[in-house]
Amino acid sequence: MSILSRARAQIRDLQPYSSARMEASGGSVMLNANESPWAGAGLNRYPDPQPATLVARLAELYSAAPQQVLVGRGSDEAIDLLVRAFCEARSDAIVVCPPTFAMYGVCARIQGAEVIEAPLTAQFELDADAVLAAAAPHVKLVFLCTPNNPTGGLVPLPAIERIARALAQRALVVVDEAYIEFADAPSAVTLLPKHGNLAVLRTLSKAYALASARVGALIAAAEVIDLLRRIQAPYPLPAPSVAAALAALEPDARPQVAAAVARTVAAREQMRRDLRRLDAVRQVLPSRANFLCAQFTDCGDVYRYLLRRGVVVRDVSRYPGLADHLRISIGTPEENRRLLEMLRAHEGAS
């Protein structure tokens, strides 16, 4: 039985919108989309809904087939599409593992789906037993974030595989790998050939430095990709974003990406050591991402002190289990030095 049996029947039976670009492309006289005929800046034509060159390049990057790749507006769009395709309002549910990325729950609540929590352990590790116990019959999606945002911990592939195997034909297990390039760890994409109920989120926003271009991908079984294309907006990616993504994915650009990732990882480890030397820091959580999550004696006071001096970090103290924690992105060497100078000055003034 296909995992699509768990998708909403209305979506499976939906006659999707057929855009002008989907119906015909490559013509020399394009008169089917009510576009301006005047080229101007070269943006007068609607873009390809799923640019073949970009899809092929991402498929190669992620070791998948092109038909297994859906490109869209960052990871957020794919999360929203998955919830809308699989969850019936006031009937179905998702499982999340707090503290984790809030958009999973936001998208579910907008859809009217229940959000069931399987919290991380006291050490902020995934509890596979808790996830499986939370996966009631009406659960359609299970979201696993690795490395996890905001804590930075990695979910081992055997735990992901165990959950996917146990929930085969019951729920789609969605693995969010937005930060995986910083982890030096294998991707859950390697599990796709054996588990049709697995989907993997990837993005060019982090390691590829294209946050403002908003280019992300979902890698899943071809039938899942086809289902989501039925409800995706007709033209999800602007042409400039596609061009920026293709440039970043050129073979000669990849060593630069790898070097930037290596610099970020080295800076992360140095920042961890520097933070642990501060009296105001109680603990720094282990991180495999491009950020650190640190507990302060009074994070609210530290946050406000930094903000008044132009240094912005993320207050994550509202997340379960993260009282007095701040999430600190790894910046340029100068930005990192500035942060540490301000933290030391705060200690001196206290």
Secondary structure, 3 states (H helix, E strand, C coil): CCHHHHCCHHHHCCCCCCCHHHHCCCCCCCCCCCCCCCCCCCCCCCCCCCCHHHHHHHHHHCCCCHHHEEEECHHHHHHHHHHHHHCCCCCCEEEECCCCCCHHHHHHHHHCCEEEECCCCCCCCCCHHHHHHHCCCCEEEEEEECCCCCCCCCCCHHHHHHHHHHCCCCCEEEEECCCHHHCCCCCHHHHHHHCCCEEEEEECCCCCCCHHHCCEEEECCHHHHHHHHCCCCCCCCCHHHHHHHHHHCCHHHHHHHHHHHHHHHHHHHHHHHHHHCCCCEEEECCCCCCEEEEEECCHHHHHHHHHHCCCCCEECCCCCCCCCEEEEECCCHHHHHHHHHHHHHHHHHC
